[in-house]
Amino acid sequence: MTGDKTIPQTLTIVDDPVGLAEKVSPLTERQIVQGTVVRVDNEGVLVDVGAKSEGLIPSAELSREGPAADVSVGDRIDVMVVRVEGEEGNIILSKRRADFEMAWRRVQNAHQTSKILHAMVVDKVKGGLVVDLGMRGFVPGSHVDLSQAKGRRFEWFVGQSIPLKVLEVDRPKGRVILSHRLAVEEDRQKRKGELLATLQEGMVVEGTVKRLTDFGAFVDLGGTDGLLPISEMSWTYIKHPSEVIRRNQRLKITVLRVDREAGRISLGLKQILEDPWQKVGEHFQVGDTVKGKVVRLVSSGAFVRLGDLDAFLPIAEAAEKRVNKIEDVLKVGDAIEAVVAEIRPDERRMQLSVRKMERERERKRVKEVLRQQEEESRITIGDIAGALLQQAVASASVKPPAPET
């Protein structure tokens, strides 16, 4: 019996270095690639960049600050190909040069697209600030926004990250000029638009007092400034906002008006405080005599502080006689007494009168005099005779002085 022997089939895998090489893209000098850190030791950092062999970053090529780069195994980092050495294709890489190149690209892109960058201020020099963008950048003093700087000094920015707009890029000269002021203004306008779109009248919001003026205060609402008029700070008269609030104070305020077209916001502080006029009837009644202090003089009269509210004393009611100028009879700080002539809580108005008080007191004095005269007119002849008899008895009881010897 004859038959064919079964020959076992062996699967042979043949290396195809040519085909593998075709699949691995060749690396060229100054090319920036991304790789994975596979080892960190004293010699440097070994990085897998997808080539036939790993690339080495020498310690001196890790960062601009020195060999102490913050990299760990597994990190994905950008590196620049410095050179490919020998037949085995040893790859020398640089993270420092890649970071520098990527920084330039980022700055150039920001310049072309008007994008805002953020960078750390590392020094204050004559004429401006120096920032770290991965390379040196310069911010002229005229382009530094000092509105938030403590003491409005450049030194305040050192060590802080600030927003920047790129004004000029000159790579051959290694020059980058930036503007902090334009970046702050752009960011402010953006946040202002977002805030104006959400604010509604009657809302209670929080803000920080940014600036005090004679007519009020500007409050930073986190996207734009709102005006808090001096008349909306207190239910009583105040001469200056500093009597009620201070710079950098955090406040809760009410949104009174929002003008989206003009970009204006009007705020109120007294609206979140207890309104003393709502309970004025519990403390004052028409005809009451009250004591207060003059806090303000106007041509038509004077305002008098009565606890938590101010009442008005018209010039015609300031004295019993005619008054030409309120300053002729009163001055700020005077303590006065007057009668409550009128109360209108819905208008938050109370009127006083010194004239009526004086006339009422004069009327009472006249009445008292008339009463006394009436009592005196009731004396009879018997009362008179009795008084005379008492005088005579008193005279008779007085002994004459003894004659001198």
C-alpha positions as CSV (number, residue, x, y, z in Angstrom):
1,M,0.0,0.0,0.0
2,T,1.4,3.2,-1.0
3,G,0.3,6.6,-0.1
4,D,1.6,10.2,0.1
5,K,3.1,11.2,3.4
6,T,1.5,14.2,4.9
7,I,4.0,17.0,5.3
8,P,3.2,19.4,8.1
9,Q,2.9,23.0,7.0
10,T,5.1,25.5,9.0
11,L,4.1,29.1,9.1
12,T,7.1,31.2,8.8
13,I,7.1,34.9,9.7
14,V,9.6,36.9,7.7
15,D,10.8,40.2,8.9
16,D,10.3,43.0,6.5
17,P,12.5,45.8,7.6
18,V,11.9,47.7,4.4
19,G,8.1,47.6,4.9
20,L,8.4,48.6,8.5
21,A,10.7,51.5,7.7
22,E,8.2,52.7,5.2
23,K,5.6,52.8,7.9
24,V,7.7,54.9,10.3
25,S,7.9,58.5,9.2
26,P,11.5,59.7,9.0
27,L,12.4,62.5,11.5
28,T,14.1,65.6,10.4
29,E,16.1,68.2,12.3
30,R,14.1,71.0,13.9
31,Q,10.9,69.0,13.5
32,I,8.5,69.2,16.5
33,V,6.8,65.9,17.4
34,Q,4.8,64.7,20.4
35,G,6.1,61.8,22.4
36,T,5.6,59.8,25.6
37,V,8.1,59.8,28.4
38,V,9.3,56.2,29.1
39,R,12.2,56.8,31.4
40,V,13.7,59.6,33.6
41,D,17.2,59.3,35.0
42,N,20.4,61.3,35.6
43,E,21.4,61.1,31.9
44,G,18.1,62.7,30.8
45,V,14.7,61.7,29.6
46,L,13.9,58.9,27.2
47,V,10.9,59.6,25.0
48,D,9.0,57.4,22.6
49,V,8.3,59.5,19.5
50,G,7.1,56.6,17.3
51,A,10.4,56.0,15.6
52,K,12.5,52.8,15.5
53,S,14.2,53.8,18.7
54,E,13.4,56.1,21.6
55,G,14.8,59.6,21.6
56,L,16.9,61.1,24.4
57,I,16.5,64.5,25.9
58,P,19.8,65.5,27.5
59,S,19.4,67.2,30.9
60,A,20.6,70.5,29.5
61,E,17.8,70.4,26.9
62,L,14.9,69.9,29.3
63,S,14.0,73.5,30.1
64,R,15.2,77.0,30.0
65,E,15.5,77.1,33.8
66,G,17.9,74.2,33.9
67,P,17.7,70.4,34.1
68,A,15.0,70.2,36.8
69,A,12.1,69.9,34.4
70,D,8.8,68.7,35.8
71,V,8.3,65.5,33.7
72,S,7.2,62.0,34.7
73,V,7.0,58.6,33.0
74,G,3.8,58.5,30.9
75,D,3.7,62.3,30.3
76,R,2.9,63.4,26.7
77,I,5.3,66.2,25.8
78,D,6.4,68.2,22.7
79,V,10.0,67.8,21.7
80,M,12.2,69.1,18.9
81,V,14.4,66.8,16.9
82,V,18.0,68.1,17.3
83,R,19.7,65.4,15.3
84,V,19.7,61.7,14.3
85,E,23.0,60.1,15.0
86,G,24.8,57.0,13.5
87,E,23.6,54.0,11.6
88,E,21.3,52.9,14.5
89,G,19.5,56.2,14.3
90,N,20.0,57.5,17.8
91,I,17.7,60.5,18.2
92,I,18.7,63.5,20.2
93,L,15.7,65.7,21.3
94,S,15.1,69.0,23.1
95,K,12.1,70.0,25.1
96,R,13.6,73.4,25.8
97,R,13.8,74.2,22.1
98,A,10.3,72.8,21.4
99,D,8.8,74.9,24.2
100,F,10.5,78.0,22.8
101,E,9.3,77.3,19.2
102,M,5.8,76.6,20.4
103,A,5.8,79.8,22.4
104,W,6.7,81.8,19.3
105,R,3.9,80.1,17.3
106,R,1.4,80.8,20.1
107,V,2.4,84.5,20.1
108,Q,2.3,84.8,16.4
109,N,-1.1,83.1,16.2
110,A,-2.5,85.4,18.9
111,H,-1.2,88.4,17.0
112,Q,-2.9,87.3,13.8
113,T,-6.2,86.3,15.5
114,S,-6.3,89.1,18.2
115,K,-6.5,86.4,20.9
116,I,-5.9,87.3,24.5
117,L,-2.9,85.6,26.1
118,H,-2.1,85.3,29.8
119,A,1.5,85.6,31.1
120,M,3.4,86.0,34.4
121,V,5.0,89.4,35.1
122,V,8.6,88.6,36.1
123,D,10.1,92.1,36.4
124,K,9.4,95.8,36.5
125,V,11.9,97.7,34.3
126,K,12.2,101.3,33.3
127,G,9.3,102.1,31.0
128,G,7.1,99.0,31.7
129,L,6.8,95.4,32.6
130,V,8.6,92.2,31.5
131,V,6.4,89.1,31.1
132,D,7.2,85.4,30.5
133,L,5.5,84.0,27.4
134,G,8.0,81.2,27.0
135,M,10.2,84.0,25.7
136,R,10.6,87.6,26.9
137,G,7.8,90.0,26.3
138,F,7.5,93.7,27.0
139,V,4.5,95.7,28.1
140,P,5.1,99.5,27.8
141,G,4.0,101.6,30.8
142,S,1.3,103.3,28.7
143,H,-0.3,99.9,28.0
144,V,-0.5,98.9,31.7
145,D,-3.9,99.2,33.3
146,L,-3.3,100.5,36.8
147,S,-7.0,100.7,37.8
148,Q,-6.7,97.6,40.0
149,A,-3.1,97.9,41.1
150,K,-2.5,98.6,44.8
151,G,-1.0,102.1,45.1
152,R,-1.3,102.3,41.2
153,R,2.3,101.1,41.1
154,F,3.9,98.7,38.5
155,E,5.6,96.7,41.3
156,W,2.2,95.4,42.2
157,F,2.1,93.2,39.1
158,V,5.3,91.3,39.6
159,G,4.5,87.7,40.3
160,Q,1.0,87.9,38.9
161,S,-0.5,86.5,35.7
162,I,-2.1,89.2,33.6
163,P,-4.2,89.2,30.3
164,L,-2.3,90.6,27.3
165,K,-3.0,91.6,23.7
166,V,-0.1,91.2,21.2
167,L,0.8,94.6,19.6
168,E,4.0,93.7,17.7
169,V,6.0,90.5,16.9
170,D,9.5,90.7,15.4
171,R,11.0,87.2,15.6
172,P,14.4,88.1,13.9
173,K,14.9,90.7,16.6
174,G,13.3,88.5,19.3
175,R,10.9,91.3,20.2
176,V,7.3,91.0,21.4
177,I,5.3,94.1,22.5
178,L,2.1,93.6,24.3
179,S,-0.8,95.6,25.9
180,H,-2.3,94.8,29.2
181,R,-4.7,97.8,29.0
182,L,-6.3,96.7,25.7
183,A,-6.8,93.1,27.0
184,V,-8.4,94.4,30.2
185,E,-10.7,96.7,28.3
186,E,-11.7,93.9,25.8
187,D,-12.4,91.5,28.7
188,R,-14.3,94.2,30.5
189,Q,-16.5,94.9,27.5
190,K,-17.2,91.2,27.1
191,R,-18.2,90.7,30.7
192,K,-20.2,94.0,30.6
193,G,-22.3,92.7,27.7
194,E,-22.9,89.4,29.5
195,L,-23.9,91.1,32.7
196,L,-26.2,93.7,31.0
197,A,-28.0,90.8,29.4
198,T,-28.8,89.1,32.7
199,L,-29.5,92.1,35.0
200,Q,-33.1,93.0,35.8
201,E,-34.5,95.9,37.8
202,G,-35.2,94.9,41.4
203,M,-32.5,92.3,41.5
204,V,-30.3,92.2,44.6
205,V,-26.6,91.8,43.6
206,E,-23.2,92.0,45.2
207,G,-20.5,94.3,44.2
208,T,-17.2,96.0,45.4
209,V,-16.9,99.7,45.9
210,K,-14.4,100.8,43.4
211,R,-14.4,104.6,43.6
212,L,-16.0,107.3,45.7
213,T,-17.0,110.7,44.3
214,D,-19.0,113.7,45.6
215,F,-22.1,112.5,43.8
216,G,-21.9,108.8,44.6
217,A,-19.9,105.7,44.2
218,F,-18.9,103.3,41.4
219,V,-19.5,99.7,42.2
220,D,-17.8,96.8,40.4
221,L,-20.4,94.2,39.7
222,G,-18.0,91.6,38.3
223,G,-18.4,92.6,34.7
224,T,-18.9,96.3,34.7
225,D,-19.4,99.3,37.0
226,G,-22.7,100.5,38.3
227,L,-23.4,104.0,39.8
228,L,-24.7,104.2,43.3
229,P,-25.9,107.8,43.7
230,I,-25.4,109.5,47.0
231,S,-29.2,110.0,47.3
232,E,-29.7,106.2,47.2
233,M,-27.3,105.3,49.9
234,S,-29.3,106.3,53.0
235,W,-32.8,107.3,54.1
236,T,-31.2,110.3,55.8
237,Y,-29.1,113.1,54.3
238,I,-25.4,112.4,54.0
239,K,-22.8,115.0,52.8
240,H,-20.4,112.5,51.3
241,P,-20.5,108.8,50.5
242,S,-17.6,108.1,52.9
243,E,-20.1,108.6,55.7
244,V,-21.8,105.3,54.7
245,I,-19.4,103.2,52.6
246,R,-15.6,102.9,52.0
247,R,-13.5,101.9,49.0
248,N,-13.1,98.1,48.4
249,Q,-16.1,97.4,50.6
250,R,-18.3,94.5,49.6
251,L,-21.9,95.5,49.3
252,K,-25.3,94.1,48.6
253,I,-27.3,96.5,46.4
254,T,-30.5,96.7,44.5
255,V,-30.6,97.2,40.7
256,L,-32.8,100.3,40.2
257,R,-32.4,100.9,36.4
258,V,-30.6,99.2,33.5
259,D,-30.0,101.1,30.3
260,R,-28.7,98.5,27.9
261,E,-28.3,100.8,25.0
262,A,-26.1,103.3,27.0
263,G,-24.6,100.5,29.1
264,R,-25.5,102.2,32.3
265,I,-26.6,100.6,35.6
266,S,-28.1,102.6,38.5
267,L,-28.0,101.0,41.9
268,G,-29.5,101.6,45.4
269,L,-28.3,100.7,48.8
270,K,-31.1,102.1,51.0
271,Q,-33.6,99.9,49.3
272,I,-32.3,96.8,51.1
273,L,-32.3,98.6,54.5
274,E,-35.4,99.0,56.7
275,D,-37.5,102.0,55.5
276,P,-38.1,104.2,58.6
277,W,-41.0,105.8,56.9
278,Q,-43.1,102.6,56.9
279,K,-43.3,102.9,60.7
280,V,-43.2,106.6,61.1
281,G,-46.8,106.7,62.5
282,E,-45.6,104.6,65.5
283,H,-43.2,107.2,66.6
284,F,-44.5,110.6,65.4
285,Q,-48.0,112.2,65.3
286,V,-49.1,115.6,64.1
287,G,-48.9,118.1,67.0
288,D,-46.0,116.3,68.7
289,T,-43.2,118.5,69.9
290,V,-39.9,117.0,68.8
291,K,-36.2,117.7,69.2
292,G,-33.6,117.3,66.4
293,K,-30.4,118.5,64.9
294,V,-30.1,120.6,61.7
295,V,-28.2,118.6,59.1
296,R,-28.7,120.7,56.0
297,L,-29.7,124.2,54.9
298,V,-31.4,125.0,51.6
299,S,-32.9,128.2,50.3
300,S,-36.4,127.0,51.1
301,G,-35.7,125.8,54.6
302,A,-33.7,123.3,56.7
303,F,-33.6,119.5,57.1
304,V,-33.7,118.3,60.7
305,R,-32.5,114.8,61.7
306,L,-35.1,112.9,63.9
307,G,-33.6,109.5,64.6
308,D,-33.6,107.5,61.4
309,L,-35.2,110.1,59.2
310,D,-35.0,113.7,58.1
311,A,-37.9,116.1,58.5
312,F,-38.2,119.4,56.7
313,L,-38.6,122.9,58.3
314,P,-39.8,125.4,55.7
315,I,-38.2,128.9,56.0
316,A,-41.7,130.4,56.6
317,E,-42.0,128.1,59.7
318,A,-38.5,128.6,61.0
319,A,-39.4,131.4,63.3
320,E,-42.4,133.4,64.5
321,K,-41.1,136.5,62.8
322,R,-40.4,136.8,59.1
323,V,-37.1,135.2,57.9
324,N,-35.4,136.3,54.7
325,K,-32.6,133.8,54.8
326,I,-32.6,130.5,56.7
327,E,-29.0,131.2,57.7
328,D,-30.2,134.2,59.7
329,V,-31.8,131.9,62.3
330,L,-30.2,128.5,61.9
331,K,-26.9,126.8,61.1
332,V,-25.9,123.2,60.5
333,G,-25.5,121.4,63.8
334,D,-28.0,123.5,65.8
335,A,-30.3,121.6,68.1
336,I,-33.9,122.8,67.7
337,E,-37.3,122.1,69.0
338,A,-40.4,122.2,66.7
339,V,-43.9,120.8,66.4
340,V,-44.8,118.2,63.8
341,A,-47.1,120.0,61.4
342,E,-47.6,117.4,58.7
343,I,-46.8,113.7,58.0
344,R,-47.0,112.1,54.5
345,P,-45.4,108.6,54.7
346,D,-46.2,107.7,51.1
347,E,-44.1,110.7,50.0
348,R,-41.6,110.1,52.8
349,R,-42.1,113.7,54.0
350,M,-42.6,115.2,57.4
351,Q,-43.0,119.0,57.9
352,L,-42.0,120.8,61.1
353,S,-42.9,124.3,62.4
354,V,-41.1,126.4,65.0
355,R,-43.6,129.2,64.3
356,K,-46.6,127.1,65.3
357,M,-44.8,125.8,68.3
358,E,-44.0,129.3,69.5
359,R,-47.5,130.6,68.8
360,E,-49.0,127.6,70.8
361,R,-46.6,128.3,73.7
362,E,-47.6,132.0,73.6
363,R,-51.2,131.1,73.6
364,K,-50.7,128.9,76.6
365,R,-48.8,131.7,78.4
366,V,-51.6,134.2,77.7
367,K,-54.1,131.6,78.9
368,E,-52.2,131.1,82.1
369,V,-51.9,134.9,82.8
370,L,-55.6,135.3,82.2
371,R,-56.3,132.4,84.6
372,Q,-54.1,134.0,87.3
373,Q,-55.8,137.4,86.8
374,E,-59.2,135.7,87.1
375,E,-58.2,134.1,90.4
376,E,-56.9,137.5,91.7
377,S,-60.2,139.2,90.8
378,R,-62.1,136.9,93.1
379,I,-60.6,138.5,96.3
380,T,-63.4,139.9,98.6
381,I,-63.5,142.9,101.0
382,G,-63.4,140.5,103.9
383,D,-60.2,139.0,102.5
384,I,-58.7,142.5,102.4
385,A,-59.9,143.4,105.9
386,G,-58.5,140.2,107.3
387,A,-55.2,140.9,105.7
388,L,-55.1,144.4,107.2
389,L,-56.0,143.0,110.7
390,Q,-53.2,140.5,110.4
391,Q,-50.8,143.3,109.6
392,A,-52.0,145.4,112.7
393,V,-51.6,142.4,115.1
394,A,-48.2,141.8,113.8
395,S,-47.2,145.5,114.3
396,A,-48.6,145.5,117.9
397,S,-46.7,142.5,118.9
398,V,-43.4,144.2,118.1
399,K,-41.9,145.6,121.4
400,P,-40.6,149.2,121.3
401,P,-36.8,149.4,121.9
402,A,-35.7,150.2,125.6
403,P,-34.7,153.8,126.3
404,E,-30.9,154.4,126.5
405,T,-29.5,155.2,129.9
